[in-house]
């Protein structure tokens, strides 16, 4: 049986308890599911179970890190017969210690990280290893208690220096919650003689190429792609691309670009290749308009990437 695990971490007094309390008071999240709430540190705030929307929440506190072990966590699940786990994790414990302690079937579902925006820069300067440890795995990073009008650029840079996939939210003293909208530079050098696109950056490359086509005209690029061949395509033409997920599993689709093959090179359908190609921007009837064309220079079979679905995160 799979047990979804929601992890809430951050340093002491960063707002984890209040957020979890609010979450469990929300009927949209808590409709009575049997829930183990694992508390790994004691702060100033306390939980108020009488306010929880559903009453099947079982709070268990770890008094010492030695209690963070597979046997102990498995016994808590067995005792409470919980269907899911919420963890208020100690910011001074490394994340790998928790992952190593998870019983079979526990599946990390979401990892949220909280920082007091007023003291974060100081924490980052003095406890950098703990900050990086939490940032590298989190899905969402929330900077709270920010003064209205605070400059968020430095916070943004620190997060992006560790993770490009993490969503960032800023919560201000007035209660206003704002998403981070600072544009990041591309993770590859568009002015390099050969633009080398890593597996994790293909979705960003695809989006930028299709949105700002002309700046890529005449550029040479290297990337790993899945070929799509069809007898209906013009001679010596295939599509090269990847399956891309924009926001959720339901929207995964193959995103391929028209590719012209030179004499002596063939592409097999559903085969992975290392590609080197020069980009041209011209009309193709497969697009029905002007678009990017890969003029293939080299095409060699390769193994699929570790993550076959590309994402923007």
N, C-alpha and C positions, 0 to 999 in steps of 0.2 A: 504494500500500500504506500503510495506516495504522500508525503506530508509537506505541503507548501510552507516555506519559512520566510517570514518577513523580518528583515534585520534593520534595526534603528541604532545608529552608533554616533559617536561624537564625544567630546570631552565633557567633564562634569559641569552641570548647570548650563547646558547648551540648548535646552528645550525639548529633549527627547520624551521625558515623562508626560509633559503637557500635550505634546502631539499625539502620543499613543493613547492618552486618556480621551482626547477629542475623537480620535479614530474609532475607539471602541464605544463611544457614545453615539456614533453615526449608524443609523439603522441600515444604511446602504451597505455598510461593511460588516456590521455585526447583527446578524439576524438569528442568533442563538446557536451558531456553530460551536462545537466544543473546541475551546481555544486554550492552549498553554501559553501563558505570558511568563517568559523567562527573564528575570531581572538580575543583571550582573553587577550592579552597583547601587548604592543608596545615596540619593541626593536630597536636596531640601524638599522637593515636591513629593507628595504621596499619591497613590492611586485611590480612587473612590469608586469601588466596584458597584455600589448601589446606583450609580449614574449610568452604568454601561447599558447599552440598548438591549443586548442579549445577556443572559445571566450565566451561561455556561463558560465562564472565563476562570481559569485556574492559575493563580499567581504563585510562582515558585521563585525563591531568591537564592542565588549562589553566594554564600558568605565568603568563599575563598576560591581562587582560581583552580585549586586542586579538584574542586567539585565539577569542573568543566571537563567531563570525560564521557565517552560513549555509553558506558554502562549506566551512569547516573541519569543521563538524558533519556535513554531508552526506558528506564524504569519510570520516569515521570510521565512519558507518553502512555505507558501501559497502565499506570495508576489512574490517570485522568481520562483515558480513552479519547484524547484530543485528536481533532481532525486537521489542525493547523497549529503553527507556532509563531508567536511574536517574540522577538528578542530585543530587550534593551541592553545593548552590548557596551561593555566598559571600553572607553576610548584609549585606555592605557594597556589594553590587551591586544595582541596582534590578531588580525583576521584569520590567518592560517591556523591559529590555535583552535578557533571555533570550527572551521571547516574540517579539521582533523578529528574533532570530537563528535561530529554529526553521526547519528546512527544511520544504518541502511534505510533508504526510503526518504530521508529528509532532502528536500529539494529547495535550494535558495531561489525565492521567487522575486523578491525585490529588496534592494539594499539602499536605504536612505541615510544620508549623513547630515548632521546638524553642526553648525558653528555659530558662535556668538560673533557677529560681524564686527563688533567693537574691539575684540581681543584676538581675532584670528591671526593678524599679521605677527603679533608677538608670539603666539603659539607656533606659527610656522617657522619663525626664526629660531626658537629654542627647542622645539620638539619636532623637527622636520621629519624624522623617520616615522613617527606615529601619524603625522598628517598624510604623508605619501601612502602609507599602508592603508589608510581608510579611503583615500581618494581613488586609488587604482582599481578598486572593485565596486565603487558605488554607482548606482543608476541615477540618483538625484542628490544634489548637494544644495542644502538650504542655508543661506546666510541670514540669520534673524537679528532683530534688535538694532538694525542699522538706522542711524539718524537720517531724517529726510534730507534728500539732496546729496547723500554720501557718494563719493566717487568709487565706482565698483571695478574700475579697470584692473587694479592690482590684484583684486580677488579673482577676477576672471583669468588673468595670466597665470596665477599659481595653479588653478584648477586645470587649465588647458595644458600646462606644462607636464601634467601627470596623465590626464585622460581627455581625449577628444570626444568621447561618447557620452560623458556625464552631462545630464541636464542640470542647469544652474538656476536657482530661484533666489530672489532677494526679498526679504520681508522687512518692512520699515516700521519704525516705532509707532507710526500712525495706524498700523494694521494693514497697509497696502502691500500686496504681494505681486511682484513683477518678475517675469521670466527674463533671463539673460538674452539680449539680442545683439551682442557685440559680434561682429563678423570676424572670423578667424582667417588668417592667410592659408592658402592651399598647402597641403602637407607634402607637395612635390614641387620640384623646380621647373617651372614652365620655360625657363630660358636656357636650360641645359641642352647640350648638343643632342642628347637622347633623353627624353623624359621617361624616367623609370617609375612605373606605377606599381606600388605594392598591392598585395591581395586585399588588405584591409582598406585601401584607399580607392578601390575601383568605383564604388558608388559615387564618391565625391568627384572623381574624374569624369564619369559619365554625365553627371548633372551639369558640371561646369562646361564640358565640351558641347553639350546640346543647347545650353543657354547662351554661351558666348562663343559661337562657332568660329568667327573670323580670326580671333586671336591665336587659334591653333593651326591655321592654314600654313602648310609647309613644314610643320613641326614633325619630328620623328619621335615615336613613342614605343615603349616596351611594356607588355603586360601579359597576364595569363587570362585566357578566355575559353569559353565553351563554344564550339562551332555549331551552327545551324545550317544545314545544307538542304536544298529543295530543288526538285527538277524544274519547278516553275521559275526559278531564279534565272537571270541572264547567264550566258556562258561565262565560266571562270569567276563566278560571283557567289559569295556565301555571306552569312552574318556571323560576326564575332562579338561576344558579349558575356554577360553573367546574369543570373537570376538576382534581382534586387528587391529587398524589403524596405519600403518607405517608413511604415510605422507599425505594422502588425502582420501576422502570418497570412491573414486573408488577402493582403494586397501584394504578395510576392508575384513577380512576373519576370519573364525573360526580357532583358533589354539588350538587344543586339544592334550593331551598326553595319551598314553595307560595307563589304570588303571585297576588293578586286585582287584576284590571285594571278601571279605571273605564270608564264609557261613553265611546266615541269613541277608545279606545286598543286596538290589537291587537298581539300579539306573534307574530312568525314563527319557525318552528322553525329552530334552528341559526344564528341571527342574533345578532350582538353588539350590546348596548345599553348606554348610560349610564342608570343607574337612580337614581331618588330615591323612597324609600318609607318609610312609617311601619310600625314593627314591632308586631304584635299577637301575643299568645300564646294560642292557643285550639285546640280540637279540629279536626282535619281527617281526613276518611276516607282521604285519600291517605297520611297518616302512620299512620292507625289509632290515633292517640293525640293528646294535646295537644302542640303544637309551634309554632315560629315561622311567622308568616304575614306576607308583605310586602304591605301595602296600597299599591299603586303610585300615586304622584302624577305622576311624569314618566317617560317612556320614549322615548329618542331613539337612532336607529341610530348606530353608531360603528364604527371600525376595530378589529380584534382587538388585544389587548395584545401587546407584544413577546414575552413568555413566556406562551403560552396555557395551559400547565399550571402551576397554583399549587403551591407547596411551603411547608413550615413553616420553611425555612432562608433 
